[in-house]
């Protein structure tokens, strides 16, 4: 069993932290990020075509860590574990001495970034964040779920921002000294200092060099249809795409072909995010001010001022 778990939230630096920690010689983390094994309340609606198969049994799950050395701290990162209602207790039942790492982000910027991520993974189809948020009540009843949304639970945006409820689940299952809560702003401001604090928390050598990374940056999905086309050509799925791929393959070497598809993905399918709708951002902040106040009291830290909620009526 892993010694520690990065439990979320998504789009809060969890991928960057995972990548930086797994470079440490005293830490082993598997290539598969997001095993989702303990979030059994968030199973796939169907398996998405571009993802690795998640472990289904405990034996499959433990095999992810077969390559770990005997002296290494073993960890995994699944951003679903923080909002899952079952993960905290299931982890504690099998590894009561596990250490837990959570990262929290200001709600409006978090939901905007999460929405863009869900568009990129085809879980969401509504490009307008306000419209996506307005559909939550219908989606709780199973309506307006995108046909290709493999995890429709992720579309319940307000569930992601129940920070105090999420932390209480872990504090109910683990002693406080085993739970480390990070704030995204601190991590962005000083990656290295935050990583060294995590290394101290994990009882490994914090003096070794830290490679600062910016992993999983927020991007805008220009067209899900174009994304599907590029992917179909890359794998040769369907008679038309197989014919196109065969023609491309005959005309270009493999290295150039792969580079061309990556360029198409980066410059045609994806793009830089547009500036946020400040009116909508203010509306979201008003909606979640109570959560920020409660979190500030729960953690004993003034996040109301840090996140600018002190000026919101």
MOUR-V408921 format. One record per run of one state. SS is the DSSP state (h for helix, s for strand, l for the rest). FROM is the first residue (numbers start at 1). LEN is the number of residues. If there is no record, write none. Layout:
BEGIN
SS&FROM&LEN + SS&FROM&LEN
END
This chain:
BEGIN
l&1&3 + s&4&5 + l&9&5 + h&14&8 + l&22&5 + s&27&3 + l&30&28 + h&58&6 + l&64&9 + s&73&5 + l&78&9 + h&87&8 + l&95&4 + s&99&6 + l&105&2 + h&107&14 + l&121&8 + h&129&6 + l&135&1 + h&136&5 + l&141&11 + h&152&4 + l&156&1 + h&157&5 + l&162&1 + h&163&11 + l&174&2 + h&176&3 + s&179&5 + h&184&6 + l&190&1 + h&191&11 + l&202&18 + s&220&2 + l&222&2 + h&224&12 + l&236&3 + h&239&13 + l&252&2 + h&254&16 + s&270&2 + l&272&6 + h&278&22 + l&300&3 + h&303&4 + l&307&2 + h&309&3 + l&312&2
END
